[in-house]
Amino acid sequence: FDIIFFWVARMMMMGLHFMKEVPFKDVYIHALVRDASGAKMSKSKGNVLDPLTLVDKFGADALRFTLAAMAAQGRDIKLSEPRIEGYRNFGTKLWNAARFCQMNECAWWEPFDPAETKQTVNRWIVGETARTAAIVTKELEAFRFNEAANALYRFVWNVYCDWYLELVKPLLMGEDDKAKVETRRTAAWVFDRMLMLLHPFMPFMTEELWTRLSESGPKRDNMLAVQTWPVLPDALIDAHADAEIDWIIRLVSETRALRAEMNVPPAARVPLLLVGATNESAARLERYQDLIDRLARLEYSTSAEAPPTGSVTFVLDEATVALPLDGIVDFAAEVVRLGKEIARLDGEAQKIRAKLANAQFIERAPEEVVEEQRERLGDAETTSAKLSAALERLKAAT
């Protein structure tokens, strides 16, 4: 690792001396790959991770994406099998999304102009694709491979798979043929762009999916490797569609989180009331009511003047969202449960603070152990704060 710089300097001098040319314009030297605890790999220590073994176990694409996602500039890579396994799961997520597209006959036949989409959710995902393509291109040009990989991870997993495919299910199963055709083409068009952007990181899986998806759509004349890099105009970003879908995502996410905090049974359908909302927010709730009810497991959702007794609430922009849980949740038992959990977390946090305040521990403990304790403290404090907020909601509801 230490001699790579000198090898580069030697090649530069030899190129200038013998060829009268600069042998390369850019040189990228990534940080040292260490084991999970941050120690340098050594055969004598027995902590070497053999890349061939990792490829056999997790796949070449999973290992390649892991190294790219962790290659932050100026920081060594702490490689471990659980990390690689996590990115293998990302590949599985991508593969399942491709199967979803195939089963729903998603294909984009020419002519297809993403700027002409009419459905709000399709305009939103087209804009997200343009935004992600710009970010990935910018980060790759700056050699920030980890930022590019993480932007793609977020887009594929969180945006496309977790939200877009869920949001379009009613359109794909609906009776509006025009909306159905548009959604199929949009889903396939976006998936193709995902494959193009992911190809430098996961060449084998993306090439395979590129070929497979041509079975239900236009035939591919060339391999994915020779396709033009996607450059999408900012005009594809629709601010109105962004605001609409962002509102739905935040409402559903907060509702799901509140249900989990209050220990609401997963199968229980609860009402949702939007209190003090503007006309725009009330109209959004009415417009996307069926979709919101399905995603948040609601009995129904509607606007109201005031939250009923026994409701837990959270704030969404200018409005208050209320979930009436009287008869669904045992408030007294939940207050006791949350109180015990908060006390346990606060006790754990106090012990960690005492350990971190000990100068001898900071001096003698390995850096990775100290960092682990700091992360545990942060997690305990964050969870305690969330549960304390949930406890206050419960007390306010009774």
Buried (B, 14 or more C-beta within 10 A) or exposed (E): EEEEEEEBEEEBEEBEEEEEEEBEEEBEEBBEBBBBEBEEBEEEEEBEBEBEEBBEBBBBBBBBBBBBBBBBEEEBBBBBBEBBEBBBEBBEBBBEBBEBBBEBBBBBEEEBEBEEBEBBBBBBBBBBBBBBBBBBBEBBEEBBBBBBBBBBBEBBBEBBBEBBBBBBBBBBEEEEEEBBEBBBBBBBBBBBBBBBBBBBBBBEBBBBBBEBBBEBBEEBEEEBEEBEEBEBEEEBBBEEBBEBBEBBBEBBEBBBEBBEBBBBEEEEEBBBBBBBBEEEBBEBBEEBBEBBBEBBBBEEBEBBEEBEEBBBBBEBEEBBBBBBBEEBBEBEEBBEBBBEBBEEBBEBBEBBBEBBEEEEBEEEBEEBBBEBBEEBBEBBBEBBEBBBEBBEBBEEBE
